Amino acid sequence: MFARQESLGALNLYATAPDAFAPESEILADLLSQHAAVALVGVTREQRLHEALRSRDVIGQAKGILMHRDRLTAQRLSSAERSCVPGPPAAMA
């Protein structure tokens, strides 16, 4: 199963006799695997979005605690955050 060039798994079909599947059955199995891949991508994207929202909430709570504890304005906190973020690596001479 592929979605956007990424392998997400495999759909395995088994039979008790050789050549048990007609070409039409193989086409239907391929379509089923494509639909399953799209569904998996959608679920994965939704899970990541929910996790990002949870993380954002935790970060917001931490900011509120810091602002209260250190009596910071939102602007001062933002400036402090920027000073903590590392810049790009220095170019080697």
C-alpha atoms as an extended CHARMM CRD file, in Angstrom:
* protein
*
        93  EXT
         1         1  MET       CA              0.0000000000        0.0000000000        0.0000000000  PROA      1               0.0000000000
         2         2  PHE       CA              1.4750000000        3.2880000000       -1.0660000000  PROA      2               0.0000000000
         3         3  ALA       CA              0.5260000000        6.8950000000       -0.5040000000  PROA      3               0.0000000000
         4         4  ARG       CA              2.7380000000        9.6690000000       -1.8370000000  PROA      4               0.0000000000
         5         5  GLN       CA              5.6640000000        7.3440000000       -2.5920000000  PROA      5               0.0000000000
         6         6  GLU       CA              5.6370000000        6.0460000000        0.9840000000  PROA      6               0.0000000000
         7         7  SER       CA              5.1050000000        2.3700000000        1.7290000000  PROA      7               0.0000000000
         8         8  LEU       CA              2.4910000000        1.9570000000        4.4550000000  PROA      8               0.0000000000
         9         9  GLY       CA              2.1360000000       -1.8170000000        4.4850000000  PROA      9               0.0000000000
        10        10  ALA       CA              1.0250000000       -4.7030000000        2.3190000000  PROA      10              0.0000000000
        11        11  LEU       CA             -2.2020000000       -6.4280000000        1.4040000000  PROA      11              0.0000000000
        12        12  ASN       CA             -1.6030000000      -10.1680000000        1.2180000000  PROA      12              0.0000000000
        13        13  LEU       CA             -4.0920000000      -12.4730000000       -0.4430000000  PROA      13              0.0000000000
        14        14  TYR       CA             -3.8960000000      -16.2340000000        0.0600000000  PROA      14              0.0000000000
        15        15  ALA       CA             -5.5920000000      -19.1130000000       -1.7580000000  PROA      15              0.0000000000
        16        16  THR       CA             -5.4950000000      -22.8750000000       -1.4980000000  PROA      16              0.0000000000
        17        17  ALA       CA             -4.9880000000      -23.3660000000       -5.2370000000  PROA      17              0.0000000000
        18        18  PRO       CA             -2.5870000000      -21.7870000000       -7.7320000000  PROA      18              0.0000000000
        19        19  ASP       CA             -4.0250000000      -19.0590000000       -9.9700000000  PROA      19              0.0000000000
        20        20  ALA       CA             -7.0760000000      -18.7660000000       -7.7170000000  PROA      20              0.0000000000
        21        21  PHE       CA             -7.4850000000      -15.0640000000       -8.3770000000  PROA      21              0.0000000000
        22        22  ALA       CA             -8.7890000000      -13.7330000000      -11.6690000000  PROA      22              0.0000000000
        23        23  PRO       CA             -7.2310000000      -10.5590000000      -13.0860000000  PROA      23              0.0000000000
        24        24  GLU       CA            -10.3800000000       -8.6540000000      -12.0520000000  PROA      24              0.0000000000
        25        25  SER       CA             -9.8490000000       -9.7750000000       -8.4480000000  PROA      25              0.0000000000
        26        26  GLU       CA             -6.2780000000       -8.5080000000       -8.5150000000  PROA      26              0.0000000000
        27        27  ILE       CA             -7.4810000000       -5.1280000000       -9.8000000000  PROA      27              0.0000000000
        28        28  LEU       CA            -10.0600000000       -4.9320000000       -6.9970000000  PROA      28              0.0000000000
        29        29  ALA       CA             -7.4160000000       -5.8810000000       -4.4190000000  PROA      29              0.0000000000
        30        30  ASP       CA             -5.1570000000       -3.1220000000       -5.7440000000  PROA      30              0.0000000000
        31        31  LEU       CA             -7.9950000000       -0.5940000000       -5.4720000000  PROA      31              0.0000000000
        32        32  LEU       CA             -8.7480000000       -1.7610000000       -1.9310000000  PROA      32              0.0000000000
        33        33  SER       CA             -5.1090000000       -1.3400000000       -0.9130000000  PROA      33              0.0000000000
        34        34  GLN       CA             -5.0420000000        2.1850000000       -2.3910000000  PROA      34              0.0000000000
        35        35  HSD       CA             -8.1450000000        3.1760000000       -0.4410000000  PROA      35              0.0000000000
        36        36  ALA       CA             -6.6960000000        1.6730000000        2.7360000000  PROA      36              0.0000000000
        37        37  ALA       CA             -3.4750000000        3.6540000000        2.2260000000  PROA      37              0.0000000000
        38        38  VAL       CA             -5.4130000000        6.9110000000        1.8470000000  PROA      38              0.0000000000
        39        39  ALA       CA             -7.3630000000        6.1170000000        5.0290000000  PROA      39              0.0000000000
        40        40  LEU       CA             -4.1520000000        5.3870000000        6.9440000000  PROA      40              0.0000000000
        41        41  VAL       CA             -2.5930000000        8.6640000000        5.8300000000  PROA      41              0.0000000000
        42        42  GLY       CA             -5.7160000000       10.5320000000        6.9450000000  PROA      42              0.0000000000
        43        43  VAL       CA             -5.7530000000        8.8910000000       10.3640000000  PROA      43              0.0000000000
        44        44  THR       CA             -2.0220000000        9.5040000000       10.8590000000  PROA      44              0.0000000000
        45        45  ARG       CA             -2.3890000000       13.1620000000        9.9040000000  PROA      45              0.0000000000
        46        46  GLU       CA             -5.3150000000       13.5850000000       12.3020000000  PROA      46              0.0000000000
        47        47  GLN       CA             -3.3680000000       11.9620000000       15.1520000000  PROA      47              0.0000000000
        48        48  ARG       CA             -0.4110000000       14.2690000000       14.5480000000  PROA      48              0.0000000000
        49        49  LEU       CA             -2.6930000000       17.3000000000       14.5110000000  PROA      49              0.0000000000
        50        50  HSD       CA             -4.2380000000       16.3280000000       17.8550000000  PROA      50              0.0000000000
        51        51  GLU       CA             -0.7730000000       15.8010000000       19.3500000000  PROA      51              0.0000000000
        52        52  ALA       CA              0.3330000000       19.2150000000       18.0870000000  PROA      52              0.0000000000
        53        53  LEU       CA             -2.7090000000       20.8220000000       19.6880000000  PROA      53              0.0000000000
        54        54  ARG       CA             -2.0000000000       19.0910000000       23.0040000000  PROA      54              0.0000000000
        55        55  SER       CA              1.6240000000       20.2560000000       22.8560000000  PROA      55              0.0000000000
        56        56  ARG       CA              0.5210000000       23.7970000000       22.0810000000  PROA      56              0.0000000000
        57        57  ASP       CA             -1.7360000000       23.7770000000       25.1380000000  PROA      57              0.0000000000
        58        58  VAL       CA              1.0940000000       22.6060000000       27.3970000000  PROA      58              0.0000000000
        59        59  ILE       CA              3.4290000000       25.2570000000       26.0000000000  PROA      59              0.0000000000
        60        60  GLY       CA              0.7660000000       27.9160000000       26.5830000000  PROA      60              0.0000000000
        61        61  GLN       CA              0.3540000000       26.7830000000       30.1820000000  PROA      61              0.0000000000
        62        62  ALA       CA              4.1120000000       26.9120000000       30.7390000000  PROA      62              0.0000000000
        63        63  LYS       CA              4.2460000000       30.4190000000       29.2860000000  PROA      63              0.0000000000
        64        64  GLY       CA              1.4960000000       31.5110000000       31.6390000000  PROA      64              0.0000000000
        65        65  ILE       CA              3.3600000000       30.0890000000       34.6210000000  PROA      65              0.0000000000
        66        66  LEU       CA              6.5700000000       31.8740000000       33.5960000000  PROA      66              0.0000000000
        67        67  MET       CA              4.7520000000       35.1600000000       33.0150000000  PROA      67              0.0000000000
        68        68  HSD       CA              3.1230000000       34.9610000000       36.4330000000  PROA      68              0.0000000000
        69        69  ARG       CA              6.2040000000       33.7610000000       38.3000000000  PROA      69              0.0000000000
        70        70  ASP       CA              8.6230000000       36.2240000000       36.7180000000  PROA      70              0.0000000000
        71        71  ARG       CA              6.0820000000       39.0060000000       36.2190000000  PROA      71              0.0000000000
        72        72  LEU       CA              6.7480000000       39.1280000000       32.4680000000  PROA      72              0.0000000000
        73        73  THR       CA              4.6210000000       40.7410000000       29.7960000000  PROA      73              0.0000000000
        74        74  ALA       CA              3.8510000000       38.7150000000       26.6870000000  PROA      74              0.0000000000
        75        75  GLN       CA              6.3160000000       40.9030000000       24.7620000000  PROA      75              0.0000000000
        76        76  ARG       CA              9.1480000000       40.3270000000       27.2520000000  PROA      76              0.0000000000
        77        77  LEU       CA              8.4650000000       36.6000000000       27.2970000000  PROA      77              0.0000000000
        78        78  SER       CA              8.5520000000       36.5090000000       23.5060000000  PROA      78              0.0000000000
        79        79  SER       CA             11.9100000000       38.3350000000       23.5250000000  PROA      79              0.0000000000
        80        80  ALA       CA             13.2650000000       35.8660000000       26.0850000000  PROA      80              0.0000000000
        81        81  GLU       CA             12.0870000000       32.9380000000       23.9370000000  PROA      81              0.0000000000
        82        82  ARG       CA             13.8640000000       34.2960000000       20.8730000000  PROA      82              0.0000000000
        83        83  SER       CA             17.1050000000       34.7170000000       22.8120000000  PROA      83              0.0000000000
        84        84  CYS       CA             16.9700000000       31.0190000000       23.7810000000  PROA      84              0.0000000000
        85        85  VAL       CA             16.5600000000       29.7220000000       20.2250000000  PROA      85              0.0000000000
        86        86  PRO       CA             19.8930000000       28.8070000000       18.6710000000  PROA      86              0.0000000000
        87        87  GLY       CA             20.6890000000       30.4980000000       15.3840000000  PROA      87              0.0000000000
        88        88  PRO       CA             22.0750000000       28.8490000000       12.2780000000  PROA      88              0.0000000000
        89        89  PRO       CA             25.4580000000       27.1620000000       12.6260000000  PROA      89              0.0000000000
        90        90  ALA       CA             28.4250000000       29.4710000000       12.1940000000  PROA      90              0.0000000000
        91        91  ALA       CA             30.1370000000       29.2340000000        8.8310000000  PROA      91              0.0000000000
        92        92  MET       CA             33.5090000000       27.5790000000        8.9270000000  PROA      92              0.0000000000
        93        93  ALA       CA             36.3780000000       29.7590000000        7.7190000000  PROA      93              0.0000000000
